[in-house]
Amino acid sequence: MKSAPQPLPVEPEKLKPVLHDKIERMDGQHLALLSRVVLQLEAEERAERLGEAFDKDHEQGILRRIPELVKQFRAEHRYA
C-alpha cells in the first residue's frame, strides 16, 4: 500500500499569497467546501487540546474528585 507523499515544507510568507489567489478564484461551491475543511481542522485541533487537558486532569487526580466537587457545588447552590 502506498503512503501519501509528504508535503514539502513551505514558508508561510510564500504560501499565503498563493492560497489567497486560489481562494479568490473559487466558486461558491468550492468556498463552502473549503469552509467545511477549515472547520474540521479547527474541531480536530480543539479535540486534541481537550484530550490533552483531560489527560493532565487525570494525572493530577482531578477527575477522581468530580463526585465530591458536584456534591459541594449542589450544597452551595440550593435549587428551589
Number of C-alpha atoms within 10 A of each C-alpha: 3 4 5 6 6 6 6 6 7 9 8 9 8 9 11 12 11 11 11 10 10 10 13 9 11 12 9 9 9 12 14 12 11 14 12 12 12 12 12 12 12 12 12 12 12 12 12 12 12 12 12 12 12 14 13 13 13 13 11 10 11 12 15 12 10 11 10 11 13 11 11 11 11 11 10 9 9 7 6 3
